[in-house]
Amino acid sequence: MVRIAVIGAGIAGLRVARRLVDAGAEVRVFEKARGAGGRMSTRRTDFGPFDHGAQYFSARDPRFRQQVDAWVKRGVAAPWAGRVVRLADGVVEEEPQGVDRFVGAPRMNSVVRDLLGDIPAEFGVRIEKLRSSERGWTLIDDAGFEFEGFDLVVVAVPPAQALPLVEASTELVGAISSVKMWPCHATMLAFESPIAVDFDGARVESDSVVWAARNDSKAERGEEICWVLQSRPEWSEAHLDSDPESVGSQMESDFARAAGVTLPPVRYRATHRWLYSRPAFSLEGPTLFDRKAGLAVCGDWLRGDKVEAAFIAAEELADAILPATGLG
């Protein structure tokens, strides 16, 4: 049986893992966080869950739409019919319609957990290096513990984190070393009363905020009045090491100014920094699979920065791995 390690339990890593398991491979997933999700993770608070990463997903590609329809049927995803607008200096413009939007239910990470299913996974394990021998690949974590005997390793993490893991492959290092990832700050806010606006999501023109969404407008999120603000990439990079409290306060003020409203008193505010949020450019090239080395790289940044991009990148990688390993 082919033994494969997948590093990273986001959409890309788990879709590859699921395809390989379904084809008969023995797969083990390794994730540094406490659970599956990546940027599909959910922040749980006393004021309900916050989608502080991906806000929603669309499904234009038939391969992904088939998966989304299956998620909806199983109740782990639901349509999001929120009104989405463009917002600047108190002026609201309608966002062009025609795109179906979906969210995980009851949380964004519900769809990721559905992909994981019963695949063996090690959470809270940060893989720092790989070693190759006659027995295959050995994964070594930050505590020095070793996981041995893998025929192939799939690295589904941001490029900067993938580089030291794939240094044995000149091909992969050359392909990803120039990829730049922008950071993003996500500020989560719970208010005492509703904001005086009639939209649920907004693409925002402001110094700091690029997106705002009413979290409680999504399926099964509860009744607390919760919003998520996401920052403009260039602004986040300029404020990479700023105090989270000051970052959150600035984003809150900029959103209020763009919406042209006075915000209600805040009951809860927290800001999360995503160091690797979206690529400055996508490679849109060949699948990153070094068959000779037994190493592969995957992620949404290969095809863009959307949930769908992560899924399609994983599909294409699985399509390359399966025949190469005799599984397809």
C-alpha positions in Angstrom: 0.0 0.0 0.0 1.2 3.5 -0.9 1.8 5.6 2.3 1.4 9.3 1.9 1.8 12.2 4.4 -0.2 15.4 3.9 1.1 18.5 5.8 -1.7 21.0 6.2 -5.4 20.4 7.0 -7.0 23.2 5.0 -9.2 22.7 2.0 -6.3 21.9 -0.4 -4.6 19.4 1.9 -7.7 17.6 2.8 -9.2 17.4 -0.7 -5.9 15.8 -1.9 -6.0 13.5 1.1 -9.6 12.5 0.5 -9.0 11.7 -3.2 -5.9 9.6 -2.3 -7.7 7.7 0.5 -10.7 7.0 -1.8 -8.2 5.5 -4.4 -6.7 3.2 -1.8 -3.7 5.0 -0.4 -2.8 5.0 3.3 -2.8 8.7 4.2 -1.9 10.6 7.4 -2.5 14.3 7.9 -0.3 16.6 10.0 -1.5 20.0 11.1 0.1 22.5 13.4 -3.2 24.0 14.6 -5.6 22.3 17.1 -8.1 21.4 14.3 -8.8 21.3 10.6 -9.6 24.4 8.7 -6.7 26.6 7.8 -8.2 29.9 6.6 -11.6 28.2 6.8 -11.2 28.2 10.6 -13.8 29.6 13.0 -13.1 31.7 16.1 -15.4 30.6 18.9 -16.3 33.2 21.5 -18.9 33.9 24.2 -20.6 36.0 21.5 -20.9 33.1 19.1 -18.6 31.9 16.2 -16.8 34.3 13.9 -15.8 33.5 10.4 -12.4 35.3 10.7 -10.9 33.7 7.6 -12.8 32.9 4.4 -16.1 34.7 4.4 -18.0 32.6 1.9 -17.3 30.6 -1.3 -18.7 30.5 -4.8 -18.6 27.6 -7.2 -18.1 28.4 -10.8 -16.1 25.2 -11.7 -18.4 22.1 -12.2 -16.0 20.0 -10.2 -16.3 22.3 -7.2 -20.0 22.8 -7.7 -20.6 19.1 -7.5 -18.8 19.1 -4.1 -20.7 22.1 -2.8 -24.0 20.6 -3.8 -23.1 17.4 -1.9 -22.1 19.6 1.2 -25.5 21.4 1.0 -27.3 18.1 0.8 -25.5 16.8 3.9 -26.2 20.0 5.8 -22.6 21.1 6.3 -23.0 24.0 3.9 -25.8 26.4 3.1 -26.5 29.2 0.6 -25.8 32.7 1.9 -28.3 35.1 0.4 -26.9 38.2 2.2 -27.1 41.5 0.4 -23.6 42.5 -0.7 -22.7 46.1 -1.8 -19.8 48.4 -2.5 -19.2 51.0 0.1 -17.3 54.3 0.2 -17.8 57.5 2.2 -21.4 56.6 3.1 -22.4 55.9 -0.5 -23.8 52.4 -1.1 -23.7 50.8 -4.6 -25.2 47.5 -5.4 -22.8 44.6 -6.1 -23.5 42.9 -9.5 -25.7 39.8 -8.9 -25.5 36.4 -10.5 -23.0 34.6 -8.2 -24.3 32.0 -5.8 -22.6 32.3 -2.4 -22.3 29.6 0.2 -21.0 29.2 3.7 -20.2 26.3 6.0 -22.9 25.3 8.4 -22.9 25.9 11.3 -19.4 27.1 10.8 -17.0 27.6 7.9 -14.8 24.8 9.1 -17.7 22.3 8.8 -17.0 21.6 5.2 -13.3 21.0 6.0 -14.2 18.6 8.8 -16.5 16.8 6.3 -13.5 16.3 3.9 -11.4 15.0 6.8 -13.9 12.4 7.9 -12.1 9.4 9.3 -8.7 10.1 7.8 -6.0 9.7 10.5 -4.7 13.2 11.5 -2.2 14.5 14.0 -3.2 18.0 15.3 -1.0 20.3 17.2 2.0 18.9 15.3 4.3 21.3 13.5 6.5 19.5 11.0 9.8 21.4 10.6 11.8 19.2 8.3 11.8 16.1 6.1 14.5 13.5 5.7 14.8 11.0 2.9 16.2 7.5 3.2 15.8 4.0 1.7 12.8 3.6 3.9 11.1 6.6 2.4 10.4 10.0 3.9 10.6 10.8 7.6 8.8 13.8 9.0 10.3 15.5 12.0 8.3 17.9 14.2 9.5 20.8 16.3 9.9 18.5 19.4 12.2 16.2 17.5 9.6 13.4 17.1 9.8 11.4 13.9 7.1 9.9 11.7 8.6 7.4 9.3 8.0 5.4 6.2 6.1 7.6 3.7 6.4 7.1 0.0 5.2 10.6 -0.8 4.7 13.9 1.0 2.2 16.5 0.0 2.9 20.0 1.4 -0.3 22.0 1.6 0.9 25.1 3.4 1.8 28.7 2.3 5.0 29.0 0.2 7.2 30.4 2.9 6.4 27.5 5.1 6.7 25.0 2.3 10.2 26.0 1.2 12.2 24.4 4.0 10.2 21.2 3.7 10.8 20.7 0.0 14.4 21.8 -0.2 15.3 18.4 -1.6 13.5 19.3 -4.8 15.2 21.9 -6.9 12.1 21.9 -9.2 9.7 22.8 -6.4 12.0 25.3 -4.7 12.4 27.1 -8.0 8.7 27.2 -8.6 7.6 28.6 -5.3 10.5 30.7 -4.0 9.3 33.9 -5.7 5.7 33.7 -4.6 4.7 36.6 -2.4 1.9 36.3 0.1 0.1 39.4 1.5 -1.0 39.5 5.2 -4.5 40.3 6.4 -5.9 41.5 9.7 -9.4 40.2 10.6 -11.2 42.3 13.3 -14.2 40.6 15.0 -16.8 42.9 16.6 -19.9 42.2 18.7 -22.2 45.1 19.2 -24.9 45.9 21.7 -27.4 46.8 19.0 -27.7 46.5 15.2 -25.8 48.8 12.9 -28.0 51.2 11.0 -27.3 49.7 7.6 -29.4 47.4 5.3 -26.6 45.2 3.8 -24.9 42.0 5.0 -21.6 42.3 3.3 -19.6 45.1 1.7 -16.5 45.6 -0.4 -15.2 48.7 1.3 -13.2 51.6 0.0 -11.1 52.9 3.0 -7.5 53.2 4.2 -7.6 49.9 6.1 -10.8 47.9 5.5 -11.5 46.1 2.2 -14.4 43.8 3.4 -17.1 43.8 6.0 -19.7 41.2 6.7 -22.5 40.7 9.2 -21.5 37.3 10.6 -25.0 36.6 12.1 -26.6 36.9 8.6 -25.1 33.5 7.8 -26.8 30.1 8.5 -26.8 28.9 12.1 -24.5 31.6 13.4 -26.8 32.6 16.3 -28.4 35.9 17.2 -25.5 38.0 18.5 -24.9 41.1 16.4 -21.4 40.2 15.1 -19.4 41.7 12.2 -16.0 40.7 10.7 -13.8 43.3 9.1 -10.9 42.4 6.8 -8.0 44.6 6.0 -6.5 45.9 2.8 -3.3 43.8 2.0 -0.9 46.8 1.7 -2.3 48.3 4.8 -1.8 45.1 6.7 1.8 44.8 5.6 2.5 48.3 6.7 1.0 47.5 10.1 2.3 43.9 10.4 3.7 44.3 13.9 1.3 46.9 15.2 -0.6 46.3 18.4 -3.8 44.3 17.7 -5.9 46.6 19.7 -4.8 49.7 17.7 -5.3 47.8 14.5 -8.8 46.8 15.4 -9.7 50.3 16.6 -8.4 51.8 13.3 -10.4 49.3 11.2 -13.5 49.9 13.2 -13.2 53.7 12.7 -12.6 53.3 9.0 -15.5 51.1 8.5 -17.8 53.5 10.4 -16.6 56.3 8.2 -17.1 54.3 5.0 -20.6 53.3 6.0 -21.5 56.8 7.1 -22.8 55.7 10.5 -22.1 55.9 14.1 -21.4 52.4 15.4 -23.2 51.1 18.5 -21.2 50.3 21.7 -18.8 47.3 21.2 -19.2 44.3 23.5 -16.3 42.4 22.1 -13.4 43.2 19.8 -10.5 40.9 18.8 -8.1 41.1 15.9 -6.4 38.1 14.2 -3.4 38.5 11.9 -3.2 36.1 9.0 0.5 36.3 8.0 -0.1 34.5 4.7 -3.5 35.5 3.4 -3.5 35.9 -0.4 -0.9 35.7 -3.1 0.3 38.9 -4.9 0.0 36.7 -8.0 -1.0 33.2 -8.8 1.3 30.8 -10.7 -1.5 29.4 -12.9 1.1 26.9 -14.2 1.7 23.2 -14.1 0.9 21.0 -11.0 3.8 21.1 -8.5 4.6 17.4 -8.2 8.2 16.2 -8.3 7.6 12.5 -9.0 11.2 11.5 -8.7 11.7 13.2 -5.3 8.3 12.0 -4.0 7.3 15.6 -3.1 4.3 17.7 -4.0 3.1 21.2 -3.1 -0.5 22.5 -3.1 -2.6 25.4 -2.0 -5.1 28.1 -3.1 -2.2 30.4 -4.0 -1.5 28.3 -7.0 -4.8 29.2 -8.7 -5.8 32.4 -6.9 -6.9 33.1 -3.3 -10.4 31.6 -3.1 -11.8 28.5 -1.5 -12.6 27.2 -5.0 -9.0 27.8 -6.0 -7.8 25.6 -3.2 -10.2 22.8 -4.2 -9.3 22.9 -7.9 -5.5 23.0 -7.2 -6.0 19.9 -5.0 -8.1 18.1 -7.7 -5.4 18.7 -10.3 -2.6 17.5 -8.0 -4.6 14.4 -7.2 -5.1 13.8 -10.9 -1.3 13.9 -11.3 -0.4 11.7 -8.2 -2.9 8.9 -8.8 -1.5 7.5 -12.0 2.1 8.1 -10.9 1.6 6.0 -7.8 -0.4 3.3 -9.5 -3.6 4.3 -7.7 -5.4 5.7 -10.7 
